[in-house]
């Protein structure tokens, strides 16, 4: 009877609490569903490289492993890197035998810089010691090809003969760069890097896109912003949406990933220049490049904006749409 009385006396509070719990559950469920959708889209976009590229096929290994015996042949170290097959076999041979200097020399300079393997010691610590804890066999599948750049999915296996076929499997993407008659390698999902040197000006603001590193699942761009005006500017005026993103020709948006533009207010003082490194959620696809770099809501006089009574109606704003690919 007492419980009934309590329920009756607190009916509104109990119903309100139940309503709040239901709202929280709906929000969490919606966020999880959205996250799964984004992850699925990301995977499907990258896998579409196979369907969009007529050259994609299983090559080099015919779906079979290049075994430890193949890699330990005395002639492997004498192979010339004029084919991808030779280059890969030689590189893995060096890694298996911990010939760090020789393996390191086979990487492109862009790869060393993008992955922060700026010394042989860093390469050994962060790659060899992780990927080649034990000698590896491998198989390769060609993923895409453009100009002098060929991307492969590489699956690594431990010594299957020694472990009775129970060694673990892992994979990553390798890109082979052809130049002057031989190949160099980009490893660990790094595809390529390039200096774009793109400059754009509007409303007293100069945007420069410098070096861009492209990985299989994201892009990383160096962006310089110069405020040539006499007022403080705010690059993150849009508090409820994306402040900076990439966009392709059909309007698809690729958001920035945990950059200063996502987690705080970016203000640039008058006649001042700032350099930012921003990662974007853009999966590599040779048929779908990002065309534009967009700053969606830039406040042109930040001090005036802070003093305004109705900030949502403040009108001294602009958007910047920069050609991201020359």
N, C-alpha and C positions, 0 to 999 in steps of 0.2 A: 504493500500500500504506500509505503514511504517512497519507494522508487518511482511509483506512478505519479505521486505528488511532485516529486523533483522534476520529472519529465515535463509535466503539465506547466509547472512554474517557469521552466527554462526552455520552453518549446521554441521560441524565436531564436535563442542563442544556439540551441542544438541544430536547428535547421540551417542557420547561417554557417555554422562550423562545417556541416556536411556539404553545403554548397561550395565553401572554400576548398575543401579537400577534393571535391569533384573537379573544380577548375584547375587545381594543381596537377591532378592526374592527367587531365586533358592536355595541358600545356606540355608536360613531360613527354607524353605519348607523341604529340605533334612534333616536338623537337627531335625525338629519336627517329620518327618516320622521315623527317626532312633530311637528317644527317645520313641515313641509309640511302635515301634517294640520291643525294649528292655524291656519295661514294660509288654508287652503282653507275651514275652518269660518268664519273671520272674514269672508271675501269672500262666502260663501253667505248668512250671516246678514244682511249689509247689503243684498245684492241681493234678499233676500226681501221687502224693503219694497215692491217692485213688485207681487209676488203678493198681498201682504196688504192692499193699499190699492186699493179700487175706483176711486179718483179718479186713479190714476196713468196718465198718457198723455203722448204727445208734444204739446206746446202751444207757443204763441207763434210758433215759427219753422217749424212743420210739418216739422221735420227738416232744414230748409234754413238756410244761413248768413244772419245779418244782416250785410250787406256794408259795406265802408268807405263806399261811396256813400250807403247808407242812414243811416250814422252821422254823416256829415259834412253832412247837410242843415242849413241855417241855422235851421230851426225846432226842431231836436232840443233845444237848450238851453232852449227855452221850454215843453217838455212838462211837464205836471203829474204828480207821482208818485202818481196815483190808480189806476194799473194796474201790474201787474208788468212788462208789456211796455215801457211808458213809462219806468219806473224803471230798468230794465236798460239800455235804449238810452241814456238820459241819463248814467248812471254810466260806461258804456264810452266814450261821447263825451268826457266830462271826462278820463278816464284816457288816452285816445289823444292828446288835445291837452294833456296834462300840466297840467290845471287842478286842481292838487293840493287847494287849499282847498275847491273845490266838490265834488270827489269825496269828500273826507274827511268833509264835512258830511252825506253820505248814509249813512254807517255808523251803526249803533247804538252807544250807549255801551258796552254789554256786549261788542260786537265789538272795539272799541278797547282795552278793558281785557284781554280774554282773549288777544288776539294781541299785546299789548304795543305797540300803535300809539298810545301815549299822547300823541304830538305829530304834527303834520303831517309833520315831517321824518322821524320814524320810519316813518310810513306810506309816504312816498315811497321811503325807502331799502330797506325790507324787502318792499314789495309792488309799487309802481309800477315801480321799476327792475328788478324780476325778471319780473313778469307782462307788463308793457307796454314791453319793450325796443324794440319796433316796434308800430305801430298794429295792433290786433287786430279780426278779425271773430269772430263766435261763433254757436253754436246752443245751444238749451236743451231739456231734457227734464224734465218734472215728475216728481218722485220720490215725494213724500208731502205730505200736508196735514193739519194739525190746528189747531183753534182759529184764532188769528191768524197762524199760522206755516206757510209753504209752502217746501218744499225742492226745489231744482232741481240737476240735473247740468248744468254749463255746460262746453261744449267750445270752446276758443279756437283760432283759426287766425290766422296772419299774413295780410297782404294777399295773398290768393290770386291776384288779377288781376296784381298787380305782380310776384309771384314765379313766375308761370306754374304755380300749383297745387303748388309744391314746398315751401311753408312748413310748418314743424313744427306738430304738434297737441299740445295739453295740455288737461287738464281739472281741475276742482275743483267743490266743492259750494257753492252760494249759498243762503242762506235769506232769504226776504223776510218782514219783520215788518210787519203792518198795524196802524196805530194812528192814531186821530183823522183818518180819511179819506185817509191817504197811507201810503206804504211807506218803510221803512228797510231796509238790507241788512246781513246777516252774510256775510262773504266767507271765502275760504281755508279751507274745510271746517269752519268754526265754525257750529254749528247754533243753540244758544241758551244763555243763562245765567240762573240764578235763585238767589235767596236762600231757602234751605229753613228755616233757623232751627229745626232739630230738636234736642231735648235728651233724653238718656237717662241714667239713673242705676242703678248696681248695685254692691254690695260696696264702697261708698265711692269709686267712680270715676264721673265725669261725662263723657259724650261729647256733643259738640255738632257737628252738621253745619251748616256755614254756606253759603257760596256754592259753587255747582256749575256748572262750564262743561262743556257737552256738545259734542263734536266728532263727525264722522262715524265715526271709528274708535276713539275712547276718551272717557272722562269724567275730569274733574279736579275733585277735591273738597277744600275746606278743612275740616279736622277738628281740633277743639280737645279736648284730653284734660286733665282735671283730676284729680289724685290728692288726694283729701280725707282720706287715711289718715295714720297716723304711720309708715308703712313705705315703703321704696322699692318700686315696682312695676316689673315688666318686661312690656312689651307683646308681646314676641317670644319666648315660651316654647317655641314649636314650632320646633325647629331643622331639621326634616326635611320641612316642608310649608308651606303658606301661612299667614302670621300675620294678614293682613288681606285681605279680599276682599269683593266684592259678590255677592249671590245673588238669583236671581229666585224666583218662587213655585213653579216646578217643580224647584228644586234646582240649576239650572245656575249654575256658579261663574265669576266674572270676576275674575281675579287682578290684584293691584297690579303696577305696572310700575316696576322699579328704584327703589323708594322706600326710605326709611330702614328700613322694616319688612322689606325683602327683603335688604338688604346688610349689616346690622349689628344690634347689640343696642340696643333702645330702652328706656331706663330713665328713669323719672320720679320725682323726689325727693318726699318727703312734703310735702303742702300746696303743691303747685306745679302750674302750668298750662303746657302746651306746645301750640303750633299747628303742624300739619303740612299740607302740600299733597301729595295723593296722586293719581296717575293710575291708572285701572283699564282693563283690556283689554275694554271694553264697547262694542260697535258700536251706533250709533244705530238704533233700530227703534221705531216708534210703537206697535207691538202687543206689545212685550216690554221692559218697564221692569225695572230692578233694584229689588227690594223691600227688601232688607236689606243693611246694612253689618255685617260680622262680624269680630270679633277672636277668633281661634280658641283661643288659649292664653295667658292672662294670669297671671303669677306674682304673687301678692299680697304676698309678703314676700321680696324679692330677696336681701337679706343672709342670711336663714335658708336660702334655697335654695342659695346659694353654699357654705354650710358643711355642707350635708347630704352624707352619704356616697353615697347612691344617688339621684342627681338625677332619673333616669327615674321613680322611684317617689314623688317629692315630690308631695304631694297638695293643698297650699294654693294651688290654681289656680282660675280661673274662665274662662268664655267670655262675650263680650258680643255680643248680637244687636240691632242698632239698626234701627228703621224708617227706611229711607233715603228713601222718598218719602211725603209726607203724603197 
